[in-house]
Amino acid sequence: MTQLKIEMNQILLISLYTLKENFRNRTYLVSIFFGVITIIISILIDVLGGEQPLRIILDFGLSTIEFFSLLMIVFIGSNMILEEINNKTIYLILVRPISRWYYLVGKYLGLLLSVYLSIILMSILHLILLFLKGWKFDILYFISIFFLGIKIAIIGSLAIFFSLFSTSNISSMIFTFFIWILGHFVMEIKFLMKKLSLVPKFFLTIVYYIIPNFTFLNWRDYIGSANIDFSVLYIFIYSVSYCICFLFLSILLFQHKEF
Amino acid sequence: MDTAIKICDLTKIYRKRHLGRLYTNLGVRNLSIEVYKGEVFGLLGLNGSGKTTTIKLILGLLFPTEGSIYIFDKLMPDKKIMNNIGYFPEIPYFQRFLTGEEILRFYSKLSCIREDIQQRINETVKIVNLKQDINKKVSEFSKGMLQRLGIAQSLLHNPDILVFDEPVSGLDPLGILEMRNLILLLRSKGKTIFFSSHVISEVEKVCDRVGILHKGELIKIISQNDWKQKSLEQIFIDSIKN
């Protein structure tokens, strides 16, 4: 076996072990359970949509998928490495011939894999309900799920990053939620920047450029609309750059962490 | 004699910042030890004397403030060398949702064992006498079984150096006897064993040489001949009191 193959196998091994760990994680299982229940409930509230009951099922379902996958990525992402440090199970992993960054990347991929599986499960259920109600196939549905996956990848990398420089999982969860909220108000920040004086404007400009713009990734808003002026490729590169950047910073922190 | 582990002027000072103030705590200071190939070297000291710090520094879980560590003449941390070290922590913690066998399989794959993994697992399980319970979940394991599993994972990849942190801590008399026999068996196979303990009677029975650590400093290295003339307990107490 070549060295590269051995190293890739180590990353894969850590990912699969993280996946297995998450399948036994109560937060993960409860989030999926409530996600599924909430999607099913959307059938009962479609009457609120008046002449567009499908729109209610569509929006409610997609929001539910996003909300519960966000819960999973923030809770599990903020806790998984801290838990291994506190439980000291990390010792017996890091004393093996494995680079620290392989471990971190493996954990990250395992986390994403777990959340993506739950997204797939909830989406399949949601699609079944939509088709039963007579919904016509729209490729934007799949694009919106794809970009939700990208959003989840950014938030996951943020959760890991915050969990590495804070000693408490609560603070890393709060930081991650805070960035998630700010990321949805980037356009408002840009608007505010024009109205403010020099010093606050300077700080707001820094925030504007650091915070990932999650509104780019809200493709569920465009389902059924013909006016889409975003470039898919541009958003993809923009988002992946954020993931790589936060993951790189996490690796830097983790390389110098003592246990 | 060839050197397996060489610790040169090792100092570790823990630094912690809180509300802008820097707090420091000494781990070890100017520690220099040479452990020869095939010997059993014991690190003896009271609680908080720096034994676990030394072991964590050897394993790369902590970074030295000053000084360096060489294993088989390679400056640590070195990823390749880690494949030649087996570590047994004071209290072995495992993923509780996995079975004993799943744990050993996971560590075998992480250690990139090239031979038949199942065969290697069977061999180590036999050595530590855990065959009957290996398919139980770790959450159902007793302390003794966890210790055995801990030893098994350290032997899986057949390393030349074994680093044991307080291996007899919390064991019943039978467990202590088994651990002693295991250390002697490993020595007979040519393994180098570096272990920490504060149980003088055990250190006396299995070690070729002993380093006495007190308040982070190595105050004496003694060999078997020394404690044949005067008990190790007495040497230890005299060294610490002085």
Interface residues (C-beta under 8 A of the other chain):
Chain A: I6 N9 Q10 L13 I14 Y17 K20 E21 R24 N87 K88 T89 Y91 L92 I93 L94 V95 R96 P97 I98 S99 H256 E258 F259
Chain B: K56 L59 G60 L61 L62 F63 K79 K80 M82 N83 I85 Y87 P89 I91 P92 Y93 F94 Q95 F97 L98 F106 Y107 K109 L110 S111 C112 Q153
